[in-house]
Amino acid sequence: MSINMERSFFQYVTKFGSFQKRSMFGGIGLFSKNAMYALISNETIFIRGGNQLDRLLVEKGCQRYKHVKKQTVATVNYFDITTLYMTNDPCLDDIIQRSITLSQSERAFQKSADSRRLRDLPNMQLTLERMVKKAGVPDVNTFLQMKPEDVFNKVKEVYGSDVDIRLLWKFAGAVDGCHWKLLQEPRKQQLLSNVHH
C-alpha cells in the first residue's frame, strides 16, 4: 500500500468525526474517543469487528488479522477491509460506522461497573473489599448479584461468627446505594431474618 493510499484512507475516515493516530503492533492504530477501531499495518487496512459485524465482514470475505508473536498466532477481532476500500464497497461507510460505535461502547463498558472496585461502593473500603474477596466474592458484579445477607454469611464462614453485624448493614447499603445508617428498621429486620446463626 502506498503512502497515498494510507493518506487517502485517513482522509476518508474524517467523515466519521475526529480520530487520533497511534503506533500499534508495528502499524498505525486509529482511535475515536480513545477507542481503537482501525489498524493499518503492512499495506493492509483492518477494522475492529464485534457482535453482528463479524458475520457481515466474514460474508464479505474479509480475513481476520493475525498478530504473530514468536510462536503463537493471536487472532484478534480485526478484519482486513483493504479490498472493500479499494473497490469502494457500498457497505463500507456502514461497516466503519458500526465498528466505531462498537469500539466506543466496549470501551465505555470496560470503564463502567466491570472495572469498578468493591471499595468504591458506598460504605465499602479496602478492608471490607479484602474480606469480601477472601470470602469468595471476586468483583462488583458478583457482589451486586448476591443478596447482602449471602455476602455476610460467606464472610462469617471465613472470619467466624463474631463478625460485626454492622457489616451486614454496610453490604446492604452498598447494594442500595446509601449510607448504612440510613437503612430503615424493616429492611434491617428482613436482612437479619436471612442470616445464619
N, C-alpha and C positions, 0 to 999 in steps of 0.2 A: 504494500500500500504506500503510495507516495505521500509525502508531506501534504500535498494538496488535498488528497482525499481526507486525511486526518483533519485538516483545516476546514474542509467543506462540511465534515460531519459536525464539528464544533459549531459551525455557523448554523447548520440545520437544527441542532438541539436548542438554540437560543429561543426558538418559538415556544418552548415548554417552560420558559421562565429562566431565572438566573441559575447558574451552576458553578461549582468550584472544581478545579482540576488538582489532583494529587498523584504523585508517583506511587504506583502499586504493582506488586508482582512483576517488576520489570516492564511495566507498561504505564498507561495513564488511566487513573480512575476518575469518573465523573460523578459528582455529588450534587444532589439537590437538597437543600436544607439539612446538610450533614449526613444524608443517607446516600450511600453509593448505589448507583443503578446501572452504570455502564463501565466497560473496561476496554481500552484499546491497547492491544498487545500483539506484537509480531504481525503487523499488517492486517489485523483482524479486529472487527468490532463485535463486542459481546454485550448483551444486556441481561439484567437480572430477571429471572423468572419468578414463579411463585403461584400458588393456587391454580386457577383455571388457565392462567397464562402459559404454564408449562406445556399443556396439551396442545394449545394453538401453535406454539413455537415448534414442537415436535412434528405436528402435522405439516408445517411449512418446511420441514426438512432441516431445521436448524440443529446443529450439533452442540452438545453441551461442552463447555470449556473444561479442559482437564489441566489442573495445575500440577505439574510434575515435580515432586520432591525426589531427592536422590533415589529411593527405592519404590516409594508408593506414588500412585496417581490419585490425587483427590479430585473427584468430580464435583465441582461446586455448581450452584444454581445459576449459572450464567450461560447464555446461548449465543451462538455465532449468528449474527444478523447481517454479516457483510454482504451476502448475495442479495438479501432483501433491500439493503440500502442501495447497492449498485444498480439494481433493476427498478428502483423507485416503486417498490411494492405498495399497493394502495392501502394495505393494512398497517403500514409501518407507523404512521402517526399514532394510531390507536394503541399499537403494541407498546410504543415507548411511553405514552401517557400512562398506560396501565402499570408498566414497570416502575415508573416514578412513584405513582400512588402507592403501590405495594411496598416499595422500599421504605417510603416515609412512614406508612402505618406500622411496618415491622419495627422500625426504629422507635416509634412512639410507644409501641407495646413493650419493647425492652426497657424503656425508661419508666414504665408505669408500675403497676402492682408487682410485676415479676421481680423487678430489681429493688423494690422497697425492702428495707431491712426491718426485722421484727422490732428492733429497738426504736424505730421511727414511729411506731404506732402509739396512740395515746396510752399513758400510764406505764409503758414498757421502757426499760432502759437496758444497758448492756448486761447487767447481772441477770435480769429476767430472761433476756434473749438467750443467754447461755444455758440457763436452767431448762427452758422450753426445748432448746435444741438437744440437750442431753437427754431429755425425756422422750425424744424421738419425733419432735415436730420441726422439720428442717427449715421451713420458709413461711413467708407471709401467706401465700395462697393456701397452704395446708392448714395453717393456723385459723384463717378466716372460714375455711370449710368445716372446721370442727366446732363442736359446742364448747363454750368456755369451761363447763363442768368437766368435759372429757379431757381437755388440756390439763386442768387442775388435777384430775385423778391420775393422769400419767406422771405429772410432776411429783405427786405424793408417792407413787410407786417407787420412784427413783430416790427421792430425798427423805422418805419416811413420813409418818402420819402427823408429825408435829409442824408441818408446813403452815405458815401463817394464812388464815382464811382470807386475809385481805388480798392475797394473790388471786383468789377467785374473783373478787370484785375488780381487780386490775385487768384480768384477762377479759372479763365481760365488758368493761369499759372500752378496752381496746377494740373489741368487736363492734360495740355500739357507737364508737367514735366519741366517747365522752370521758370526763374525769371520773375516776371510780367513786368519789364522794357524792357524785350526783345520781348514782343508781338509786332507784326507788325501792322501798321496802318489799313490795310484792315481787319485784324482779329478783331481789336477793333471796327471798324465801323459795322461789321457784328454782333458783340455781342450787340452793342448799339441798333441796329435796333430791337432787340428782348426784350428790357427792357420796362416794363410798366412805363408809365409816369403819 
